[in-house]
Amino acid sequence: MPSYTAPLRDMQFALYEMSDTAALRALPGCDDLSPDAIDPVLEAAGVFCAEMLFPLNRSGDEEGCRFENGVVHTPKGFPEAYRAFCDGGWTALGCDPAYGGQGLPHSIGLLVQEMICSSNLSFGMYPGLGHGAYAALHRHGTQELRNLYLPKLVSGEWAGTMCLTEPQSGTDLGLIRTRAEPVGDGSYRVTGTKIFISGGEHDLTGNILHLVLAKLPDAPSGTRGISLFLVPKFLPADDGRPGARNAVACGAIEHKMGIKASSTCVMNFDGAQGWLVGEPNRGLSAMFTMMNEARLGVAIQGLGLAEVSYQNAVAYARERLQGRAPGGAHGKGPADPILAHPDVRRMLLTMRAMAEGCRVLGVWTALQQDIATRHPDPARRQEADDFVALLTPVVKALFTDMGWESTATGMQVLGGHGYIREWGMEQYVRDARIAQIYEGTNGIQALDLVGRKMSVHAGRYLRRFFHPLLAFIEAHEGNAALAEFVQPLAKAFSRLQQCTAELARRGLADPTEAAAGATDYLRLFGLTALAWVWARAAEVALPHAPTDAFYRAKVATARFYMQKILPQTGALTSSILAGGGALRQFEDAAF
Amino acid sequence: MPSYTAPLRDMQFALYEMSDTAALRALPGCDDLSPDAIDPVLEAAGVFCAEMLFPLNRSGDEEGCRFENGVVHTPKGFPEAYRAFCDGGWTALGCDPAYGGQGLPHSIGLLVQEMICSSNLSFGMYPGLGHGAYAALHRHGTQELRNLYLPKLVSGEWAGTMCLTEPQSGTDLGLIRTRAEPVGDGSYRVTGTKIFISGGEHDLTGNILHLVLAKLPDAPSGTRGISLFLVPKFLPADDGRPGARNAVACGAIEHKMGIKASSTCVMNFDGAQGWLVGEPNRGLSAMFTMMNEARLGVAIQGLGLAEVSYQNAVAYARERLQGRAPGGAHGKGPADPILAHPDVRRMLLTMRAMAEGCRVLGVWTALQQDIATRHPDPARRQEADDFVALLTPVVKALFTDMGWESTATGMQVLGGHGYIREWGMEQYVRDARIAQIYEGTNGIQALDLVGRKMSVHAGRYLRRFFHPLLAFIEAHEGNAALAEFVQPLAKAFSRLQQCTAELARRGLADPTEAAAGATDYLRLFGLTALAWVWARAAEVALPHAPTDAFYRAKVATARFYMQKILPQTGALTSSILAGGGALRQFEDAAF
């Protein structure tokens, strides 16, 4: 019942008109990335997602995964779609050409990711996890491991997982109990139980490579005693094909609110053979070097679902005739399309302003990732890496909260029909909900922002964001045409600066103060970042607005954002400045 | 996995300490409603809900309703639980003693309703709809219809429905096509299709009484040409038992996001025999006299789900050990209970402040309903009715938005476990979602508030709320101990007054302006009403706080509300005052 069309025009706007494409093309291996080279990739991805993945989304949700005798069956059509996905080269898109990849930068791959998430989030989890395993091995694996495994991950022939969580250990990975004993031949025997393992078992690939956090026999306690191991489901035979079955098995799959076509597995390791990835006891650090990428990936899930929900809410609002809009009839029939009702427009514009704003912010962040990994100058790399480190928790929480709020709003536009499964809108809500939880709950993102990113290197990360934002505001202070956008931005930024200073000051005296304000602060940060995006968008769009409806819509959306969404920064500031006293005073026993 | 205990102590606080129980006991038939009389009812309801209804909530969700050959089978245990519900007299609680009811006022029945919604919302729909049919017939039916049907509805032997929506007609009931032709014997033949009919068909009762909106042959077009008919599934035989099957049948049931154990039916009327209820062409008006009650009932669904989600989030937060809370270890083990983490406390206190505040506001509104229906003085009845008319859209939207937000927050406290079905938390979210949609979407509530309730009788409704609120603020202006509560309340109230005046002024010139600000205005109104509740709660609790933890918790929660939630009123005010220009400027084609 729902439909999806990749928002190519807006993606082009985000990439070509709102981002520093000159900086992108100056990177090694990116010099030929003109629009003529990029557009066909985006178009092909849009067609593949709309035609191959999207039609399996509703049926995948209804059918779910099936667990029988240790085997997970994905829903009908998934294995065929996965083969087509690999054949199309989509698993190889962002991978190293040395292992068969296409070497496309993050800032482009992210847009393809968005389309996959819009079309079929559950499906996207499988190659997404495979890419996570690729990234871990590529960065931390020995050359031998890389040669053996990376080509299979790049081609999509084999998939991967991230095995972190255990029953007693989720957010706090220092509590894990899975153990790894050295065998003596360079390999280890891994034993323990992992839960919530996405793609832990499925029928899409000939092999699954588990990246497992475990403790060496005499490891220090806590997070400084965790190592990372590669544990394949099948040990590769001499010819490179899957050989003997390893001692790892799926014990059960979870029944979840959403992403039902993505298997979520209990994985039992019973002396399974594995190989160390990276340094002993540095596994968490190895994991965390990939976290920025994984968290941005989860952020894009929120964006993708918000986009597809918006598209279908608009389609319904155009067709559904109900009531007379205030201010006179719009249509000629017995009722107006609900698109004419101001409260429906409010809902749609809220969804639109958030999704389009996040798209640009996502591309900006991904472009800095590209610079951080590819730029020849270490200083430029460090700068970009600082920006990414700072923005990652903001983007992860902001986008996924937005995904949840927007899909719920999209559903509301459809009224009762939104609540009915066959219309598809409620699935987006259920699918979106997990993104606020996994890869670190959004509360943990907020603590990462105020507890770590805000303070390290005496606020150096913050300056990577604050300085160019301040420069933008100063550069446009005298611009009358932009004043309605730049003034609210400047006000929000001054609130952000005030709260930053206050949280830093109070947090020194009492760390509970920083934690108490963290979630509000992250939201304040995110909304200010989007205000920057929209002020920039207005700047870019205004010259073309008189003659082009696309740019008029940008200006109108920027105005909507400033007037209707950005004021939340005032409430957040009040709440932050009120401090954490009210949280502390409440007695534990009284909850 | 989840658990539920009726929050009796807080209900007693809301009823006995926060409400005007003297006014309640002064009403005819209420003079013996002392705590000694009420408490046993609440206690028995709490036990029944926890022991009989709650255990069927998860299984009912998993099993859902089954449709076979026109028959709907409710989930296992539902028929038995329904019989026990009737045997316990719970269907009769708020009904007229003349027809076998117990005559309990709304303000007490509402608390029982809350327990039912916390325990098993789907189950509660069936007797809830029966009570709706009871209320419609009781108020608008002929004496003959009342004598014939009311005792069966009061005893719960027969159930009822409200048949309003049609495929082309939801919010806009002027578009309905169902027709009623007079037969000549005082009855009518009703023909048409109704959708989204809760409890349209099920296996709980021997008969189902459909209250159907339909058009008489020469009815005026639009909402002034709608009449209300009673169409029983089985025509009563002479002995009062269900006799011949009427020409009404369930064609299908919907598959929904939640409330899966509540059947949502397509109902086909094929010349079914029916009887007019109320005046010809005044059916919508008859329906709307019951809407206040029905909408308050839906509001309580939001409250009930928020409460049970809160209870289970707290239980998890006490037991789950993860990470070290900032500011030093709380427990002795390897990690602290997450209850010690400020961000978790923020989530729990947000849920608590909203649920407890709404409970009091609900009782206040229900008490005014009681006065409006029972007081001997017509002037007092009118005053109370004004208050209820004004508060109903606010309460419906505020409570159900809160239900959605709080159940989602409760789920977040559980992290990954919140997303797993067996933990039960995600069901509350899915069940809560419908309450924002049915009985008039929350956007429609907002339009009702600004478009009708705000302006009628030159703002008379508003004065029923504004005057006593202003009197409260003035009475406590010099109270230093209350200043931290009364000052924020006064600020919020002054924002509300400013926005009221502005919306009224602008709405006169351009009705799209009032509609554009409606949703923000309703939220502003609701948060201000809750600020009044919490300032009152602080006033009541402060004297007892030094010696009693229950009252200390009230004071601390009031403080949390003022500092962390009420500031949203500032953002809402900014958004309202910015007006609707941004909504109008966006071109339809650009969506």
Interface residues (C-beta under 8 A of the other chain):
Chain A: T165 Q168 S169 G170 T171 D172 G174 L175 I195 F196 E254 H255 K256 M257 G258 V314 A317 R318 L321 Q322 G323 A325 P326 G327 P334 A335 L339 A340 H341 P342 D343 V344 R345 R346 M347 L348 L349 R352 W404 A408 M411 Q412 G415 G416 G418 Y419 I420 R421 E422 E426 V429 R430 R433 I434 Q436 I437 Y438 T441 N442 G443 A446 L447 G451 D510 P511 T512 A514 A515 A516 A518 T519 A549 F550 R552 A553 A556 T557 R559 F560 Q563 K564 P567 Q568 T569 G570 A571 L572 S574 S575 A578 G579 G580 G581 A582 L583 R584 Q585 F586 E587 D588 A589 A590 F591
Chain B: T165 Q168 S169 G170 T171 D172 G174 L175 I195 F196 E254 H255 K256 M257 G258 V314 A317 R318 L321 Q322 G323 A325 P326 G327 P334 A335 L339 A340 H341 P342 D343 V344 R345 R346 M347 L348 L349 R352 W404 A408 M411 Q412 G415 G416 G418 Y419 I420 R421 E422 E426 V429 R430 R433 I434 Q436 I437 Y438 T441 N442 G443 A446 L447 G451 D510 P511 T512 A514 A515 A516 A518 T519 A549 F550 R552 A553 A556 T557 R559 F560 Q563 K564 P567 Q568 T569 G570 A571 L572 S574 S575 A578 G579 G580 G581 A582 L583 R584 Q585 F586 E587 D588 A589 A590 F591
